[in-house]
Amino acid sequence: MSQGKVFAIGDIHGCATELIELLDQLPLEADSTVVFLGDYVDRGPHSRQVIDTILDLKSRHHVVALLGNHEAMMLEFFKDPSSPLAGFFILNGGSATLASYVTEGNHYEVPKHHLAFLESLSVFYETESHFFVHAGVPNIHLKDIDPEKHRNELTWIRHTFLNSDFPWEKTIVHGHTPNTEIQQTERRINLDTGCVFNGHLTAMEVLSREVYQVRAKQEIPLTFLKENPQISRVAKRFLGEIPVYIETPEGYDLFSTVNYNEFGLLIVDTSGGDRIFEVGQILKGKIGDLTTEQISFTGEVVRHQKRNNDIAYGIKMLQPLSDQYIPS
């Protein structure tokens, strides 16, 4: 029995208009399979509509939806909004996702069937000739990959996979690392062509390697979950402790956030020492620990204040985090 066509679709990131147009291009048949490689949400303005579109397609065709690191962060946010990984969700464009679910009064509400969809996502899918995954795979044989043990690598891995010459048994089809063009090597195919960064949304029929693409319609607008109308902040601040490493001549000093959004951080020096940063000082650093990819930033100190026995510093990002080309 011959295998039907298998279409893989790269990272979408809230680009619902482009997704709908791309699906209209695909010559889907009754025995076709559509594999979504993850990262449906964040950064772009229409995450909710993207999930609605995938669910609608799933009612009519065989659809496999994989877990991306952005869905993993989103699930963590709903599990514990103050956790470091939940904070990484917001700083990687998650506020735009929440804004797509906003209701009256600037509250957000994610439908139960959307949460069920997110919780149902698989970490990989394979056919006789191809292995589909969001980010990549470790240097082990595919038969030895455990979806629980290797979940973090399957959704986050980058350089060790991209630079590997391990002889995997099948062609790896993935996204996660944005490029201006499709990457095809002897061992892998990367379909993340950066739609949300004004690139393209890409699909490939992997058996024939025929490519279908839609260019981003316009510059993707920055979208954020707002505070209530009585507050003038451009975006809601979230509470939580995320490690922040500030660059110094000797290396990096560790701080922790008190609250944060894409435009600024309030960080605290818990060493109990004297004030070390001045208003107007430009700081460079990294956000996050080594379990995820850290976010590099440049910011300006706009205030400092005493917090019990510690000193807190308000840092204004010189460019909103969600407006930067952050690795997905």
N, C-alpha and C positions, 0 to 999 in steps of 0.2 A: 504493500500500500504506500503510495507516494505521500510525502509530507506536504502540507499546505504552505502557503507563503507565511514567513515570519517577519513582522515589521518591528523594529526597535526604535524607540523615541528617546532622545536625549533630554537633558535637564530643562524644565519648563519655567520654574520660578515665577509663578503668577502671571505668565504671559498667555492669558486665556484666548484672546483674539487670534493670536498666531496659532495656538493649538487647534482651534476650530477650523481655521483655514487649512492647516496641514492635514488634518484628518479627512477633509473633503478631497484632498489630492490622492489619498491612498486608494489603490484599486483592491479594496477588501472583498474577499469572497467568503462563502459559508465556512470553509475550513481554514481560514486565515487566523493567525494569532498576532495580537499586538502586545508587545512587551514594553512597559514604561520603566525606565531605568532609575526612577527616583528623583527627588527634589522637585516636587510639584509646587511647593509653597515658598514664601519669603521673597523679599526685595521687590518683586513686581506687584502691581496693584490689584490683581484679581485671583488670589489663591483660592478663595471659595469657589469661584466659577470654574477654575481648573479641575477641582475635585468633582464638582457637579458634572462636568463634561466627561471625565473618565468614568464615573458611575453610569452615566447615560450610555456610553459606548459599551460598557460591560453588560448592559441589559440586552445588547443586540449581537455582540461578538465575543469570541474567546479573548479575554484580556488578562494579562498578568501584570500586576503592579508591584514593583519592588520598593523596598525601604531605602530612602536616601538619608544622609546625615541630617538634613534639615527636618525631615519628618521625625527622626529620632530625637532631635532637640525639641521639637514642638511637643512631642509626647511627654518629655521630661518636664517641660514648662507646666503642663497641666497636672503632672504628678506632684511637683514641688516647685512653685514659682520662684522661690528664693535660692535654689541650688545653682552652682556654677554653670552647669550645662544649660539650665533654663535661661540664665543670663546670656549665655552664648547664642541662644536662639534669638533673643531680642537684638543683640549687637550684630548679628548676621542677617538682619532684615526681617526678623519675626514680628516687629511692630506693624509692618505693612500687612502681614497675614492677619493679625488680630483686627486691623482696621477694616479688612474685607468682610469681617463677621460682625461689624458694629451694629448696634440696635439703637433705639431711642435713648437719649441721655448719655450717649458716648460710652455705653457698655458694649461688651462683645459677648456673643453667645454662639458656640460651635454646636451644630446639630449632632444628636447622638449617632446618626448614621454616618456622619463624617468621622467622628471619633472611632466608630467601629471599623470604618475603612482603614484609618491610620493604624489601628491595632492589628489589622489582618495582614499587613504588608509582609511579604516574604523577603529574605535577604539575598536569595539567588534563585535562578531558574535555569534549567539546562535542557538542551535537545541533544540529539546524537552527535552534532558537530559543533555546537556553540554553548558557551557558558555566560549567562547574563547576570550582571551585578552592578551595583551603583558605582563604587569607587575602584575596585580591583580586588586582587586576591594575594594571599601570602605565597611564599616560595615553597609550596607543598603540592602534592598531587591533588587534583580536584576531588577524587574519591575520599580524601582524608579531611576535607573541609567540613567543619562542624558549625551549623548555623548559630549556635549559642556561644561556643568557645571563640569563634572567629568573627563574631558580629561586629565588633569595633573596627577591625581591619577591613571587612567587606564594605563598610559604610564610610570610612575615613581615610584609608590608605592612599598614599600618593607616590612619593619618590621611590621608595624601595620596589614598588610594583612597576612604575613607569620605566625604571632603569634596569629591570630584571631581564635576564636571559634564560630563566627557568623554562624547561621544556613541558609546558602544560599540554594536556592531551587534546584540548579543544581550543577554539578561538574564543578569547575573552572579549565580550561586548560590554562596554561600560560608559559612564559619563564622569561627572564630578570635577574634572580638571578642564576648565574652559579654554578653548582655542578658537582662533578665527576660522579654522578649517577642520574638517574631519581628519583624524589621525588614523592611518592604517599601517600596521606593521605585520610581520609574519605571525605574531602571537596575539595581537589585540586590535580592537577597533574602538576609538573614542568618539562618541557622538555628541559631546557637550560643545556646542558651537556658540555659546554665550548670548542667547537671545536677550536676556535681561540686561546685558551690557551692550545693547544695540547691534548684536550680531544676527545669528539665524537660529531658528528652531529646526532641528534636523531629525528626519526619520530615514531608516535604511531597511530595505528588504534584504536580510542578511544572507540568504542563499544565493541570490543573484548579485548582491551588493549594489542594487539600484538605489539611488539617493533621491530623497524628496526634501525640499527645504522651503521655508518661509522666512523672509527677512523681517526683522523687527519693524513694526509699522512706523514708529516714531521714537524719539528719545523717551525711555521709560521714565515716567514721573516718579519722584520720591513720594512715598505715601507712609504716613505714620499714624499710630493710634494717638489721638489727642487727649489732653486733660479735659476736665469739664469746662464749659464756656467762661466760667469766672476766673480761670487761670490763664495767664498769657503765654505760658510755655508752648513752644512749637510742637513738642511731643511729650507724651506721658513719661514720667520717671518711674523706674521699677526698683524695688528694694531687693537687696541680695549681696552676698559676699563673693566676689570674683577676684582671684589673684591678679594683680597688676604689677608688672616689672618695669621700673623706671631706669633708663640708661644713665649711668654715671661714669666718670673716668676710670673707676675701678671695676666696672662690670654692671650689674643690675641690682637695685634695691627692691625688696618686695613690699608692696602695699596691698590693701584690700578695699574694694568698693563698699560704700555705704548705700549709694543708689546710683543709677546710671540710665542713660538712653543713648541713641546714636549720635547725639550732639554734645554730650558731656558726661563727665564722671565726677562723683564726689568720692575721693579716696582718703583713707586714713593711715597714718603712720603709727603703728602700734608699738614702736620701740620705746616710747616714752621720752625720746630725746628732744632737743631743741628744734625749732623750725628750720627747715633746710631749703625750702623753695620760697621765692618771692613773687609777688603779683607782677605779671608781665613776663615772667620767665617762660621760655619755650622748652617743653619736655618731649622726649621721644621714649617710646616704650612698647611693651607687648602686653596684651590682655589674654588671660587664660593660662591653664596649666598644660603640662606636656601630654595629657591624655587626649587632647584635641589639638587642632592646628591653632596656634596663637594668632591673634590679630595685631598687626603693627599699627601704631598711631603716632601722630604728632599733635600736641595740644599746648594751649597757653594757660598758665595759672591765672585765674581771675579773682580768687579770694582764698583766704585761709581762716580757720576758726578753731577754737578750742572745743573739743568734745571729751568731756570728763578729763582724763589725764593724757589724752592723745591730741594730736593736731590733724585736722582734716583739710584737704585742699580741693577746691573746685577747679576742674580742668575743662576748658572749652576746646572741643575738637576744631582744628583749623580746617577740616573738611569732614562733613558727616560720614560716619563709618559706612552707612549703606550706600553712599555715593562713590565708594572706593571699589577698586577691582579686588575684592576679597576672595581668596580661594573658596570654592563652594564646598 
